């Protein structure tokens, strides 16, 4: 059955964005962490990409369980939260197969997820390390230019933001944004009351990520 999911997933990946509306999916996980902490961030980043990149993303994002076969319906998964994450062996295998089959996972540290997400990623990919993404990487040089890397959107503390990735055969399969909290800047102004300049930086960096993912 897993191979059927992979075949269907490969079919979706070959559909042109200009012709078909696809959704970003929010990942639901166990362990007590608030996977649901976004409000309208995914709707707003989808609309921004449609406007700025001429994409056709459906703003009505999906919500999928990390252990479900439903993840294969969505080429781009988003995971966030502040707390603990617990994966069973079966859930780890499911997300690993999804990523190795062409899927992508963006993780946004909503402050506090770091000590939990690192062992989680190690369980998913015991043989693939997190590597820091340098400022000259193409992800920072898509439509929008970020010569100093990912912007710091939410000032939880004075720690500079960092960008980490997991690669498989030259393709980035997972991107982890630490201490940036970029999705806070995707939310509507009334949610976090960030200045418009900060929101635009977050949306532009998000668009860069999405553009890079579907070009690589």
C-alpha positions in Angstrom: 0.0 0.0 0.0 2.9 2.4 0.8 4.0 2.1 -2.9 0.6 3.2 -4.0 0.8 6.3 -1.9 4.3 7.0 -3.3 3.0 6.7 -6.9 0.0 9.0 -6.2 2.3 11.5 -4.5 4.7 11.5 -7.4 1.7 12.2 -9.7 0.7 15.3 -7.6 4.3 16.6 -7.6 4.3 16.7 -11.4 1.2 18.9 -11.6 1.9 22.4 -12.7 1.0 25.1 -10.2 -0.3 27.2 -13.0 -2.9 24.6 -13.7 -3.9 23.1 -10.4 -4.5 24.5 -6.9 -2.5 22.7 -4.2 -2.6 23.2 -0.5 0.0 23.5 2.2 -0.7 21.1 5.1 -0.3 21.8 8.8 1.2 18.8 10.6 -0.6 17.5 13.7 1.6 15.5 16.1 1.4 13.9 19.6 3.4 14.8 22.7 1.6 17.9 24.0 3.2 20.5 21.8 0.8 23.1 20.4 1.0 22.1 16.7 -2.2 24.3 16.2 -0.5 27.6 17.3 -0.9 29.3 13.9 -4.1 31.4 13.2 -4.2 32.4 9.6 -0.5 32.3 8.8 -0.8 29.6 6.2 -3.7 31.3 4.5 -1.7 34.5 4.2 1.5 33.0 2.9 -0.4 31.1 0.3 -2.2 34.3 -0.9 1.2 36.2 -0.9 2.8 33.5 -3.1 -0.2 33.6 -5.4 0.2 37.4 -5.8 4.0 37.7 -5.9 5.0 34.4 -7.5 2.0 33.8 -9.8 1.3 30.5 -8.0 -2.1 28.9 -7.5 -2.0 27.7 -3.9 -5.3 27.1 -2.2 -5.4 29.4 0.9 -7.6 26.9 2.7 -4.8 24.8 4.1 -5.2 21.2 5.2 -4.4 19.6 8.6 -2.9 16.2 8.6 -1.7 13.7 11.2 2.0 13.0 10.8 1.4 9.2 10.8 -1.4 9.4 8.3 -1.3 8.4 4.6 -3.0 11.8 3.9 0.4 13.5 4.0 1.1 12.1 0.6 -1.6 14.4 -0.8 0.4 17.5 0.0 3.9 18.2 -1.4 4.6 20.9 1.3 4.1 20.2 5.0 4.4 22.9 7.8 5.1 22.0 11.4 5.4 24.4 14.4 4.8 24.7 18.1 6.4 25.5 21.4 6.7 22.1 23.1 7.1 18.4 23.0 6.8 16.1 20.0 6.5 12.3 20.3 6.7 10.0 17.3 6.2 6.3 17.2 8.4 4.2 15.0 5.6 3.9 12.5 5.0 7.7 12.4 8.8 8.2 11.9 8.8 5.8 9.0 5.8 7.4 7.5 7.3 10.9 7.4 10.7 9.5 6.3 9.1 7.7 3.4 7.2 10.8 2.4 10.3 13.0 2.5 12.4 10.5 0.5 9.6 10.2 -2.0 9.7 13.9 -2.9 7.9 15.6 -0.1 9.1 18.6 1.9 8.8 19.6 5.6 9.2 23.2 6.9 9.6 23.5 10.6 9.2 26.8 12.3 10.5 27.2 15.9 7.8 29.0 17.8 10.2 29.3 20.7 10.9 26.3 22.8 10.6 23.5 20.1 14.4 23.1 19.6 15.2 20.5 22.4 12.3 18.4 21.1 12.6 18.7 17.3 16.3 17.7 17.1 15.8 14.2 18.6 12.7 13.9 16.5 14.6 14.6 13.3 17.3 12.2 14.5 14.7 9.5 14.8 13.3 10.2 11.3 16.8 10.4 9.8 19.4 8.7 12.0 21.9 8.8 9.1 21.2 12.3 7.9 22.5 15.2 10.0 21.0 18.7 10.3 23.4 21.0 8.5 23.4 24.8 8.8 22.4 26.6 5.6 24.9 29.3 4.7 23.8 32.8 3.7 24.8 32.3 0.1 22.4 29.4 -0.4 19.9 29.8 -3.2 17.0 29.8 -0.8 18.1 33.3 0.3 18.3 34.5 -3.3 15.0 33.7 -5.0 12.7 36.6 -6.0 13.6 38.3 -2.7 17.1 38.8 -1.5 18.2 37.9 2.1 22.0 38.3 2.2 22.1 37.9 6.0 19.9 34.8 6.0 16.5 34.3 7.6 15.1 37.4 9.3 14.3 37.3 13.1 10.6 38.1 13.3 9.7 37.5 16.9 12.1 38.8 19.5 11.8 36.1 22.1 15.4 36.8 23.1 18.6 38.1 21.6 19.7 34.8 20.0 20.3 35.2 16.3 18.1 33.1 13.9 19.6 30.0 12.3 18.6 28.0 9.3 19.1 24.2 9.2 18.4 21.6 6.5 18.4 17.9 5.9 19.5 16.8 2.4 18.9 13.6 0.5 20.8 13.1 -2.8 21.3 16.8 -3.3 17.7 17.7 -2.6 16.6 19.6 0.5 13.8 17.5 2.2 13.5 19.4 5.5 14.1 23.0 6.5 14.2 24.0 10.2 14.1 27.7 11.1 15.4 28.2 14.7 14.8 31.5 16.6 13.2 33.2 13.7 9.5 32.4 14.3 8.8 33.4 10.7 5.2 32.2 10.8 4.4 34.9 13.4 5.0 37.4 10.6 2.7 35.5 8.3 -0.2 36.1 10.6 -2.6 39.0 10.1 -1.5 42.3 11.7 -4.1 42.0 14.5 -2.6 38.7 15.8 0.9 39.7 16.9 0.7 43.4 16.0 4.1 43.2 14.2 5.1 46.3 12.1 4.2 46.0 8.4 7.9 46.0 7.5 8.5 43.0 9.7 5.5 41.2 8.2 6.7 41.8 4.7 10.1 40.4 5.5 8.5 37.3 6.9 6.2 36.9 3.9 9.0 37.4 1.4 11.3 34.9 3.1 8.4 32.4 3.2 7.8 33.0 -0.5 11.5 32.3 -1.2 11.3 29.0 0.7 8.2 27.9 -1.3 9.7 29.1 -4.6 12.9 27.2 -3.9 11.2 24.0 -2.8 9.3 23.7 -6.1 12.2 24.7 -8.2 14.8 22.3 -6.7 
